[in-house]
């Protein structure tokens, strides 16, 4: 779903409630199973920065499922984001 140049994704939480989040970027590493999404709910932390979330995307089910990332996956995603920013 697109909303004024924003990619909006509707997610279903474990408690079956839904919410819309803004997709910042999604990408894969070499292994096609390693698909990740970085998104925000446009919440602000105490310092006023926007909070972002990183999830692994599981495509095994009929609907894609967002999974928690391991510490190692988190570091890989953060490093990839730093590289993307450095290239711009």
Secondary structure, 3 states (H helix, E strand, C coil): CEECCEEEEEEECCCCCEEEEEEEEEEECCCCCCEEEEEEEEEECCCCCEEEEEEEEECCCCCCEEECCCHHHHHHHHHHHHHHHHHC
